Amino acid sequence: MFNYSQLYKSPESFATMQKFYDTNLAKYGDLVSSRYVETRYGRTHMLVAGNEEAPPLVMLQGMDGSAILWHHQMEAFAARHRVYALDTVGQPGRSAPSTPSILQEEYALWLEDVLDELSLERAHLIGISSGAWAIVQLGHRAPERINRAILLSPLRLARAKLNGSRWVGNAMKADTEEDRLEDRLTTRDFSPSSDGRKYDVRLAKAMALATRHYRLTMAMGIKPTDSWLRKMVQGLRVIRFFASPAPKKDLQRFTPDCLVVLGEHETLYNPEKAARRAALMPQARVEIVAGAGHAAIFDKPQVINPIILDFLAAS
């Protein structure tokens, strides 16, 4: 059993998030099965679905997310692909609590290990936000491992529109009524906040629980036991990393065929600027989805799912 004492705020926090995971996993019924593989960063859990002979599709959520949040995609994608939805190490889920450095290409190393353990020389990969950036890093290290890539609002595509006070405020209000916290996290931080649409309940619940129970700072290399000075220095490094766009040469180095999906109401960065920078990738196709925010696959799955499946079918 892994030691989760630093990744979660208390043993009760860990139990609460595992219960949420189990409850939502049960909603998939017989569609998925669990599988573990060993990597240099510890054991990695995934949900597996689809025909074993179908083209493989590896899927990564963003920070605070886990494999259970592909509820709008799993059935449709598994009808055409052998799906491997990963619980990223160091994030909420069932994988090891070890935390690769997001400042380096360590998540790419982790992904290589996963592909090796699954005996996949090549696969389609789809990632959201930080998960998409991990795919970009893999494309730098080993582009031959990627068949086609779907990058959903990847980190560092353009200069970030950071609103630190909002995130700090959410983290500090751990005793806020859960429904209000869910609304604030989803409609303001991920999705358009002015069109009156209802938010995705499962995503909102996951984000609310992560804010209350999970130490996101651990995934950023900031440990509770670190000195005040070390926390400040590492925090500044992380903020600089997230806020600054990737160098143009790094985008030009990403050579696999890729589909970049952005929301019209992106909260991470300006979508038009991000689209122009995405075009620096030699084989990129860029889609800006009307009415969607940073959580576009949750806001507009009926629009995005067919686009993704058509893109993958064209390979």
C-alpha positions in Angstrom: 0.0 0.0 0.0 1.4 3.4 -0.9 1.9 6.2 1.6 -0.6 8.9 0.7 0.0 10.9 3.9 1.4 14.0 2.1 -0.7 13.9 -1.1 -3.9 14.2 0.8 -4.7 16.4 3.7 -5.7 13.6 6.1 -6.6 9.9 6.1 -10.2 11.0 6.0 -9.5 13.1 2.9 -8.0 10.1 1.1 -11.0 7.9 2.0 -13.4 10.6 0.8 -11.8 10.9 -2.6 -11.5 7.1 -3.0 -15.2 6.8 -2.2 -16.0 9.4 -4.9 -13.8 7.5 -7.4 -15.5 4.1 -6.5 -19.0 5.6 -6.8 -18.3 7.1 -10.2 -16.4 4.0 -11.5 -19.5 1.9 -10.7 -21.5 4.1 -13.1 -19.5 2.7 -16.0 -20.7 -0.9 -15.2 -19.1 -3.5 -17.4 -17.8 -1.1 -19.9 -14.4 -0.7 -18.3 -12.0 -2.9 -16.3 -9.1 -1.9 -14.1 -5.5 -2.5 -14.9 -2.1 -1.6 -13.3 1.3 -1.3 -14.8 4.7 -0.6 -13.1 6.7 2.5 -14.1 9.8 4.2 -12.8 7.4 6.5 -10.9 5.4 3.7 -9.3 2.4 1.7 -10.1 -0.1 3.3 -12.6 -3.8 2.5 -12.7 -6.0 2.8 -15.7 -9.5 2.1 -16.9 -9.5 -0.1 -20.0 -12.3 -0.5 -22.5 -12.9 -1.5 -26.1 -11.8 -4.3 -28.4 -8.3 -5.6 -27.8 -7.7 -5.5 -31.6 -8.9 -2.0 -32.1 -6.4 0.9 -32.5 -5.0 1.9 -29.1 -6.0 5.3 -27.6 -4.3 6.5 -24.4 -6.1 9.3 -22.5 -4.8 11.7 -19.8 -6.8 14.1 -17.7 -5.4 17.4 -16.3 -4.4 18.4 -12.8 -6.9 17.4 -10.1 -8.5 14.9 -12.6 -8.6 11.1 -12.9 -9.7 8.5 -15.3 -13.3 8.5 -14.2 -13.9 11.9 -15.7 -14.1 10.6 -19.3 -17.8 9.9 -18.8 -18.8 11.9 -21.9 -16.3 10.0 -24.1 -15.7 6.5 -22.8 -18.5 4.7 -24.5 -18.1 6.5 -27.9 -14.4 6.2 -28.0 -14.4 2.5 -26.8 -16.7 1.6 -29.7 -13.8 2.3 -32.1 -10.6 2.1 -30.0 -8.9 0.1 -27.3 -9.0 2.8 -24.7 -6.6 3.2 -21.8 -7.7 6.0 -19.5 -4.8 6.7 -17.1 -4.8 7.9 -13.5 -1.8 10.1 -13.6 0.8 9.4 -10.9 0.7 12.0 -8.1 -2.9 13.1 -9.0 -6.2 12.0 -7.5 -7.0 8.4 -8.5 -5.5 5.0 -7.9 -2.0 5.5 -9.2 1.2 5.9 -7.0 1.5 9.2 -5.1 4.9 9.9 -6.5 5.1 13.3 -8.3 7.3 13.6 -11.4 8.5 17.1 -12.1 6.3 19.1 -14.4 9.2 21.5 -15.0 11.2 18.8 -16.7 10.1 16.0 -19.1 9.5 13.5 -16.4 5.9 13.0 -17.3 7.1 12.0 -20.8 9.3 9.4 -19.2 6.3 8.1 -17.2 4.3 7.9 -20.4 7.0 6.0 -22.2 7.0 3.5 -19.4 3.3 3.1 -19.6 3.4 2.5 -23.4 6.3 0.0 -22.9 4.3 -1.9 -20.2 1.3 -2.1 -22.4 3.5 -3.3 -25.3 2.4 -0.4 -27.5 5.0 0.8 -29.9 2.7 3.5 -31.1 -0.7 4.8 -29.9 -3.1 7.7 -30.3 -2.9 10.0 -27.3 -5.4 12.5 -26.0 -4.7 14.9 -23.1 -6.3 17.8 -21.3 -4.4 20.8 -20.1 -1.4 19.4 -18.2 -2.1 16.0 -19.7 -1.8 17.6 -23.2 1.5 19.2 -22.3 2.8 15.8 -21.2 2.0 14.5 -24.7 3.9 17.5 -26.2 6.9 16.5 -24.0 6.6 12.9 -25.2 6.6 14.2 -28.8 9.9 16.0 -28.1 11.5 12.8 -26.7 10.0 10.1 -28.7 7.7 11.3 -31.6 7.7 7.8 -33.1 5.6 6.6 -30.1 2.7 8.9 -31.1 0.4 8.0 -33.9 -2.0 10.9 -33.7 -2.4 13.4 -30.8 -5.4 15.3 -29.6 -4.3 18.3 -27.4 -7.2 19.8 -25.5 -6.3 23.3 -24.2 -2.7 22.3 -23.5 -0.7 24.2 -21.0 1.9 26.8 -22.2 0.4 27.2 -25.7 0.2 31.0 -25.0 0.8 33.4 -22.1 -1.5 32.4 -19.3 -4.2 34.6 -17.9 -3.5 33.7 -14.3 -6.0 34.7 -11.6 -4.1 33.6 -8.5 -6.5 35.3 -6.1 -9.4 33.1 -7.3 -7.5 29.9 -6.9 -6.1 30.9 -3.5 -9.6 31.9 -2.4 -11.1 28.6 -3.5 -8.4 26.7 -1.7 -8.8 28.7 1.5 -12.6 28.3 1.6 -12.5 24.6 2.4 -15.5 24.9 4.7 -17.7 26.6 2.1 -21.0 24.9 1.2 -20.1 22.3 -1.4 -22.6 23.4 -4.0 -21.3 27.0 -4.0 -17.7 25.8 -4.2 -18.6 23.5 -7.2 -20.3 26.4 -9.0 -17.4 28.7 -8.4 -14.8 26.2 -9.6 -16.6 25.2 -12.7 -18.5 28.1 -14.1 -15.8 30.7 -13.4 -12.5 28.8 -13.7 -13.3 26.3 -16.5 -16.4 27.1 -18.4 -18.2 30.3 -19.7 -19.7 32.1 -16.7 -22.2 34.3 -18.4 -24.4 32.2 -20.6 -26.5 30.5 -17.9 -25.7 27.0 -18.9 -25.5 24.3 -16.3 -22.1 23.0 -15.4 -21.0 19.3 -15.5 -21.8 18.0 -12.1 -19.2 15.2 -12.0 -16.4 17.6 -13.0 -17.6 20.1 -10.5 -17.7 17.6 -7.7 -14.3 16.3 -8.5 -12.8 19.8 -8.5 -14.5 20.7 -5.2 -13.3 17.5 -3.5 -9.8 18.0 -4.8 -9.7 21.6 -3.5 -10.8 20.4 -0.1 -8.9 17.2 0.3 -5.9 17.0 -2.2 -2.6 18.8 -2.0 -2.1 20.2 -5.5 1.1 21.8 -4.4 2.6 18.3 -4.0 2.2 17.8 -7.8 4.0 21.0 -8.3 7.0 19.9 -6.2 6.1 21.9 -3.1 6.0 19.6 0.0 4.3 20.5 3.3 7.6 19.8 5.1 9.6 22.2 3.0 10.9 25.4 4.6 9.1 28.7 3.9 12.0 29.8 1.6 12.0 26.6 -0.4 8.2 26.8 -0.9 8.5 30.4 -2.1 11.3 29.6 -4.5 9.6 26.5 -5.9 6.3 28.4 -6.1 7.9 31.1 -8.2 9.4 28.6 -10.5 6.1 26.9 -11.0 4.2 30.1 -11.6 6.8 31.2 -14.1 6.5 27.9 -15.9 2.7 28.0 -16.1 2.5 31.6 -17.0 5.1 31.8 -19.7 4.4 30.3 -23.2 6.5 27.5 -24.5 9.3 28.7 -26.8 8.3 28.7 -30.5 11.1 26.2 -31.2 9.5 23.7 -28.7 6.2 23.9 -30.6 8.0 23.5 -33.9 9.6 20.4 -32.5 6.3 18.7 -32.1 6.0 16.8 -35.4 3.2 14.2 -34.9 -0.2 14.8 -36.6 -2.2 16.6 -34.0 -5.6 18.2 -33.4 -5.6 21.1 -31.0 -9.0 21.9 -29.5 -9.6 25.3 -27.7 -12.6 26.8 -26.2 -14.0 30.1 -27.4 -14.1 31.2 -23.7 -10.7 29.8 -22.7 -9.9 30.8 -19.1 -6.2 29.7 -19.4 -5.2 32.0 -22.2 -6.5 34.0 -25.2 -7.7 31.3 -27.6 -6.9 33.3 -30.8 -3.3 33.8 -29.7 -3.1 30.2 -28.7 -4.5 29.1 -32.1 -1.8 31.1 -33.9 0.9 29.5 -31.8 -0.5 26.1 -32.2 -0.2 26.5 -35.9 3.6 26.5 -35.4 3.3 22.7 -34.9 4.1 21.3 -38.3 1.2 18.9 -38.5 -1.4 20.8 -36.4 -5.1 21.3 -37.1 -6.7 23.8 -34.8 -10.4 23.9 -33.7 -11.9 26.7 -31.5 -15.2 25.4 -30.1 -17.9 28.0 -29.8 -19.5 28.3 -26.3 -16.8 26.1 -24.6 -14.3 27.0 -22.0 -11.1 25.3 -20.7 -13.3 22.3 -19.9 -14.4 22.0 -23.5 -14.9 18.2 -23.5 -17.4 18.7 -20.6 -19.0 21.8 -22.1 -19.6 20.6 -25.6 -19.0 16.8 -25.8 -21.6 16.5 -28.6 -19.5 18.8 -30.7 -16.0 17.7 -29.8 -16.4 13.9 -29.7 -17.3 13.6 -33.4 -14.4 15.9 -34.3 -12.0 13.8 -32.4 -13.2 10.5 -33.8 -13.2 11.8 -37.3 -9.6 13.0 -36.9 -8.5 9.6 -35.5 -10.3 7.7 -38.3 -8.5 9.7 -41.0 -5.1 8.2 -39.9 
